[in-house]
Amino acid sequence: MLDSAETPVTWEHTKAWIGRALSVYEGRDAVEVGAIRSRLEVLEFGCPLHYDEKIAKEAGYEGIFAPCTMLQTYSSPANWRPGQPTSWQSNHPNFAIESKIRHGEIPSPGTHSFATDVEIEYFKPLYLGDRVSMLERRLVNVNPKHTRVGDGAFLTWESRFCNQRKEIIAAARTSSYVYVPHPRPEGIVVSKERGAQRASVAISGMQAPETGTAPRSDWSAQLYFEDVKEGDEVPQVAFPITIQRLVMEAGANRDFNGIHHNRETARFYGAPDMFCNNYFLQAMWERTVREYIGLRGIIRKIGPFRMRIFNPVGDTVVVKGNVLRKFQQEGRNVVELRMWSENSRGVSVGPGPVLVTLPSRL
């Protein structure tokens, strides 16, 4: 390891780690109903596959399972375990414990990061009692880039996840922007910044709804492969973003990075305000797609997609989509959806594909 006090770390040092096997982790907790319920509450996601064992079995599953976008939540390691020393080395209000997997052993000149690109393929559901481990993780690309939030690089990882039986449950390719934020101009008042942001939104002419979309309550109707036509629209779902909702989401998905629930921290690191994390944005797509495909549809893959602009508090994220194509592959009825998210400033996430399979009427 480099001693940063003696040798300045550069992105060339980071690139030297491309292809190496990195540390892997066992998730902190087993899949259980309380954590699932907390996630469903944030999303207002009433799919009975995630809370009703009888309905889940009738749909062909072994029992209740977690939403697929909880994969990263259940694979996250504990921030502290009995026997370890204290992690709380300061009483500063914005002091934060560093994530165990944010940078790991990779040397980097960056001081902070946020997710930018996500692609995850799902192979098996996460049933109650399952434990998730990261089976392997490798850095595959380092792309230095100057952006409006700072100087840094886009880092891309490939990972595989397994359950306690060592069965592969998912494979992911994810990227984040690791950077040193630009110095923040002094004398700017938060309320004035927010007002300026709202003014620019008004000038753009875009209007985001203030209220959320009513959750699907009747799950008796099923979408079949024969019902789908290319070009069909996926019913849109709106998610108003409030401080309380961001705090609830941080607790439910265990991404406690202050940029997602602390205005001061978010703006210090170059964001306009606290903003939605990528787990939340993925889950918005999952609810929207699940409400469209019904109980017997299966979400096979989400992404690749890119987080294009921040989705800040005080705005509303609207998830939209349409059917790009339908085809049969290895005996499965596959539908490729084209999904994206919008807020008052335009397209914020995607567009990107979501692959699902549907039952046949025949």
JOZITA-V749029 format. One record per pair of residues at least 4 apart in sequence whose ideal C-beta (glycine too) atoms are under 7 Angstrom apart, sorted by the first residue. I is the first residue (numbers start at 0). J is the second residue. Records with the same first field share a line. If there is no record, write none. Layout:
I=J ; J
This chain:
1=6 ; 8 ; 12 ; 106
2=6
3=8
8=12 ; 106 ; 107 ; 108
9=108
10=14 ; 108 ; 141 ; 143 ; 152
11=15
12=106
13=105 ; 106 ; 107 ; 141 ; 152
14=141
16=105 ; 138
17=138 ; 139 ; 140 ; 141
18=137
19=137 ; 138
20=135 ; 137
21=103 ; 104 ; 136 ; 137 ; 138
22=103 ; 104
23=132 ; 133 ; 134 ; 135 ; 136
24=74 ; 76 ; 99 ; 100 ; 132 ; 133
25=76 ; 130 ; 132
26=73 ; 74 ; 75 ; 130 ; 131 ; 132
27=75 ; 76 ; 77
28=34 ; 73
29=128 ; 129 ; 130
30=65 ; 73 ; 125 ; 126 ; 127 ; 128 ; 129
31=127
32=36 ; 50 ; 63 ; 127
33=37
34=38
35=39 ; 49 ; 50 ; 65
36=40 ; 50
37=250 ; 251
38=42 ; 66 ; 69 ; 251 ; 252 ; 282
39=44 ; 49
40=247
41=244 ; 247 ; 248 ; 251
42=282 ; 286
43=211 ; 214
44=214 ; 286
45=214 ; 215 ; 216
46=289
47=51 ; 54 ; 218
48=54 ; 55 ; 58 ; 60 ; 64 ; 294
49=63 ; 64 ; 65 ; 66
50=63
51=55
52=56 ; 62 ; 63
53=57
54=58 ; 294
55=60 ; 62 ; 63 ; 64
56=60 ; 62
58=294 ; 295
59=295
60=64 ; 124
61=126
62=126 ; 127
63=127
64=124 ; 125 ; 126
65=69 ; 73 ; 125
66=282 ; 285
67=121 ; 285 ; 298
68=278 ; 281 ; 282 ; 285
69=73 ; 125
70=74 ; 119 ; 125 ; 131 ; 160 ; 169
71=75 ; 278
72=252 ; 253 ; 278
73=125 ; 131
74=131 ; 132 ; 133 ; 160
75=253
76=99 ; 100
78=86 ; 96 ; 99
79=83 ; 86
86=96
89=94
93=257 ; 261 ; 263 ; 264
95=257
97=101
101=112
102=107
105=138
107=177
108=179
109=151 ; 177 ; 178 ; 179
110=179
111=178 ; 180 ; 268
112=175 ; 176 ; 177
113=175 ; 176 ; 258
114=173 ; 175 ; 277 ; 306
115=153 ; 174 ; 175 ; 176 ; 305 ; 306
116=173 ; 174 ; 303 ; 305
117=173 ; 277 ; 281 ; 302 ; 303 ; 304
118=171 ; 172 ; 302 ; 303
119=169 ; 171 ; 300 ; 301 ; 302
120=169 ; 170 ; 299 ; 300
121=169 ; 298 ; 299 ; 300
122=167 ; 168 ; 169
123=162 ; 166 ; 168
125=129 ; 131 ; 168
129=162 ; 163
130=162 ; 163
131=160 ; 162
132=160 ; 161
133=158 ; 160
134=159 ; 160 ; 161
135=158 ; 159
136=156 ; 158
137=156 ; 157
138=154 ; 156
139=155 ; 156 ; 157
140=155
141=152 ; 154
142=152 ; 153
143=152
144=151 ; 152 ; 153
145=150
146=176
148=178 ; 180 ; 181 ; 269 ; 270
149=178 ; 179 ; 180 ; 181 ; 269
150=178 ; 179
151=176 ; 177 ; 178 ; 179
152=177
153=174 ; 176
154=174 ; 175 ; 177
155=172 ; 174
156=173
157=172
158=171
159=167 ; 170
160=168 ; 169
161=165 ; 166 ; 167 ; 168
162=166 ; 168
172=303
180=267 ; 268 ; 269
181=269
183=267
187=191 ; 192
188=192
189=193 ; 262
190=194
191=195
192=196
193=197
194=198
195=199
196=200 ; 271
197=201
198=202
199=203
200=205 ; 343 ; 344
203=344
205=343 ; 344 ; 345
206=343
207=314 ; 315 ; 317 ; 342 ; 343
208=237 ; 315 ; 317
209=239 ; 315
210=239
211=237 ; 238 ; 239
212=236 ; 237
215=290
218=293 ; 294
220=293
221=293 ; 294 ; 295 ; 358
222=226 ; 227 ; 291 ; 292 ; 293 ; 296 ; 357
223=357 ; 358 ; 359 ; 360
224=325 ; 332 ; 357 ; 358 ; 359
225=359 ; 360
227=231 ; 322 ; 325 ; 334 ; 357
228=322
229=322 ; 323 ; 324 ; 325
230=321 ; 322
231=321 ; 322
232=321
233=287 ; 291 ; 319 ; 320 ; 321 ; 336
234=290 ; 291
235=317 ; 318 ; 319
236=286 ; 287 ; 290 ; 318
237=315 ; 317
238=283 ; 315 ; 316
239=315
240=244 ; 245 ; 275 ; 310 ; 311 ; 312 ; 313 ; 314 ; 315 ; 316
241=312
242=246 ; 312
243=247
244=248
245=249 ; 259 ; 260 ; 273 ; 312
246=250 ; 260
247=251
248=252 ; 279
249=254 ; 255 ; 259 ; 260
252=278 ; 279
254=259 ; 276 ; 278
257=261 ; 264
258=264 ; 265 ; 268 ; 270 ; 273 ; 274
259=273 ; 274 ; 276
260=273
261=265 ; 273
262=266 ; 272 ; 273
263=267
264=268
265=270 ; 272 ; 273 ; 274
266=270 ; 272
270=274 ; 309
271=309 ; 311
272=311 ; 312 ; 313
273=311 ; 312
274=309 ; 310 ; 311
275=279 ; 280 ; 310 ; 316
277=281 ; 306
278=282
279=283
280=306 ; 310 ; 340 ; 348
281=285 ; 301
282=286
283=287 ; 316 ; 318 ; 340
284=288 ; 301 ; 318 ; 338 ; 353
285=289 ; 298
286=290
287=291 ; 318 ; 320
288=292 ; 298 ; 336 ; 353 ; 355
292=296 ; 355 ; 357
295=358
296=355 ; 356 ; 357
297=355 ; 356
298=353 ; 355
299=354 ; 355 ; 356
300=353 ; 354
301=353
302=351
303=351
304=348 ; 349 ; 351
306=348
307=346 ; 347 ; 348
308=344 ; 347
310=314 ; 316 ; 342 ; 347
314=342 ; 343
315=342
316=340 ; 342 ; 347
317=340 ; 341
318=338 ; 340
319=339 ; 341
320=336 ; 337 ; 338 ; 339
321=337
322=334 ; 336
323=335 ; 336 ; 337 ; 352
324=335
325=333 ; 334
326=333
327=331 ; 332 ; 333
328=333
331=356
332=356 ; 357 ; 359
333=354 ; 356
334=355 ; 357
335=352 ; 354
336=352 ; 353 ; 355
337=350 ; 352
338=349 ; 350 ; 351 ; 353
339=346 ; 348 ; 349 ; 350
340=347 ; 348 ; 349
341=345 ; 346 ; 347
342=347
